[in-house]
Amino acid sequence: MPAPAKDTPITVSELAKYDGSNAELGIYVAIKGDIFDVSENTGAYGAGAGYNCFAGKDASRALGKSSLKLEDCVADYSVLTEKELETLDQWHAFFSKKYNIIGRVVPDN
């Protein structure tokens, strides 16, 4: 069971460091601004793994579209269809049950 959600502000630049490329840092994936610590699942999110494209960024659009394309791994999900928004909400719910929310994405400036 995940720990209570935290709302620690983490900048986009700081989040990018947690992309699985440095084994000493964790691996974070953000969805709808919430940052999840997925470090325990290096097989899926670690460097070279199938879902590594989501690591170190807010990949909301890609998750809503069920896309592994890097160009879709962006925070802006305003272009998603109603069905894609439902998918995004399902991913957020799934991650919320499995991983700790360790913060919120904030702009660099």
C-alpha positions as CSV (number, residue, x, y, z in Angstrom):
1,M,0.0,0.0,0.0
2,P,1.5,3.4,-1.0
3,A,2.4,6.0,1.6
4,P,0.2,9.1,1.9
5,A,0.7,11.4,-1.1
6,K,3.2,14.2,-0.8
7,D,3.0,17.6,-2.6
8,T,6.7,18.5,-2.5
9,P,7.3,20.8,-5.5
10,I,9.8,19.3,-8.0
11,T,10.8,21.3,-11.1
12,V,10.7,19.9,-14.6
13,S,14.6,20.1,-14.7
14,E,14.9,18.2,-11.4
15,L,12.4,15.6,-12.5
16,A,14.4,15.0,-15.7
17,K,17.4,13.7,-13.5
18,Y,15.2,10.7,-12.4
19,D,15.0,9.1,-15.8
20,G,16.7,5.8,-14.9
21,S,20.1,6.7,-16.4
22,N,21.8,7.2,-12.9
23,A,21.4,4.1,-10.7
24,E,22.1,6.2,-7.6
25,L,18.9,8.3,-8.3
26,G,15.4,6.9,-8.3
27,I,13.1,6.7,-11.2
28,Y,10.1,9.0,-11.3
29,V,7.1,9.1,-13.7
30,A,4.7,12.0,-13.5
31,I,1.0,11.8,-14.5
32,K,-1.3,14.8,-14.4
33,G,1.4,16.7,-12.4
34,D,1.7,14.0,-9.6
35,I,5.1,12.4,-9.4
36,F,5.3,8.7,-8.7
37,D,8.4,6.9,-7.5
38,V,8.7,3.8,-9.7
39,S,12.2,3.0,-8.7
40,E,11.2,-0.5,-7.5
41,N,10.3,-1.4,-11.1
42,T,13.6,-0.9,-13.0
43,G,12.6,-3.8,-15.3
44,A,9.8,-1.6,-16.8
45,Y,11.1,2.0,-16.3
46,G,14.9,1.7,-16.0
47,A,17.4,2.6,-18.7
48,G,16.7,0.6,-21.8
49,A,13.4,-0.8,-20.5
50,G,10.2,-0.8,-22.5
51,Y,8.5,2.0,-20.5
52,N,11.7,4.1,-19.9
53,C,10.3,6.8,-22.3
54,F,7.9,7.8,-19.4
55,A,10.7,8.2,-16.9
56,G,11.9,11.6,-15.7
57,K,9.0,13.5,-17.2
58,D,5.3,14.1,-17.0
59,A,4.1,11.6,-19.7
60,S,0.4,12.3,-19.4
61,R,-0.4,12.7,-23.1
62,A,1.4,9.4,-24.0
63,L,-0.3,7.5,-21.3
64,G,-3.7,8.8,-22.3
65,K,-3.0,7.9,-26.0
66,S,-1.4,4.5,-25.0
67,S,1.7,5.7,-26.9
68,L,5.3,4.9,-26.4
69,K,6.4,7.7,-28.8
70,L,8.8,10.2,-27.2
71,E,7.0,13.1,-28.9
72,D,3.8,12.1,-27.0
73,C,5.7,12.0,-23.6
74,V,4.6,15.5,-22.6
75,A,2.5,16.9,-19.8
76,D,0.0,18.7,-22.0
77,Y,-3.0,16.4,-22.2
78,S,-5.5,19.1,-23.4
79,V,-5.6,17.5,-26.9
80,L,-6.8,14.1,-25.6
81,T,-10.2,12.8,-26.6
82,E,-12.8,11.9,-24.0
83,K,-11.9,8.2,-24.3
84,E,-8.1,9.1,-24.0
85,L,-8.9,11.2,-20.9
86,E,-10.6,8.1,-19.4
87,T,-7.5,6.0,-20.2
88,L,-5.3,8.7,-18.6
89,D,-7.4,8.7,-15.4
90,Q,-7.2,4.9,-15.3
91,W,-3.4,5.0,-15.5
92,H,-3.3,7.6,-12.7
93,A,-5.5,5.4,-10.5
94,F,-3.3,2.3,-11.3
95,F,-0.1,4.2,-10.4
96,S,-1.8,5.6,-7.3
97,K,-2.5,2.1,-6.0
98,K,1.0,0.8,-6.8
99,Y,3.5,3.6,-6.3
100,N,4.1,6.5,-3.8
101,I,3.3,10.0,-4.9
102,I,6.5,11.9,-3.9
103,G,5.7,15.4,-5.2
104,R,4.1,17.7,-7.8
105,V,5.7,19.0,-11.0
106,V,6.3,22.7,-11.0
107,P,7.8,24.9,-13.8
108,D,11.5,25.6,-13.7
109,N,11.1,29.4,-13.3
